[in-house]
Amino acid sequence: MAWLESLGAWETPARIGLIVILAIVVRIVLAFSIRKTTRAILEGARTVNKNGKAAKSNGERISQRGKTISSVLDNIATWTLAITALVMILSELGVDVGALIAVSTIIGAAVGFGAQTLVKDVISGIFMVFEDQFGVGDEVNLGQVIGKVERVRLRVTEVRDKDGMLWFVRNGEIINVGNGSHGKSL
């Protein structure tokens, strides 16, 4: 990139602009790839379900799982690209990123120790989505609460009991799941 050096005082802003443009292009490509891959997986799962004569509600369940997985991958890609671009921009501005990375590693470790339950909740949520333990509309018994699942997130699951109370159950606290809707035909 010798042509950048010929820009003189505009070299640093040009490099920063290229980093931003490259990050945006990579983000668009990743978003497209994630959507396309998720769509292909969902279509494959729907085909298997049709051939296996599964319940009609499985199509909705597969669609919800696909959206959740796509959203997780999308967020991971966005944050990874944003942090990488930020570090590269700071490097272009003359900031010692080695020291910044060392400090952020120490802060990350401290936050990690403090956020163990949050990490446990998210990891449990990921496994619940991938394993299809329950989905929106299922009648479940989570030990602490019995009711109908209204929303499944990575960190918490929202369940409405028979009295109309909406419960927010942390996924990391769910030990056993009883699913009264799993495998039923509608």
Summary of the structure (lengths in Angstrom):
residues: 186
radius of gyration: 22.5
end to end distance: 62.6
largest distance: 71.9
contacts: 474
relative contact order: 0.10
helix: 65%
strand: 12%
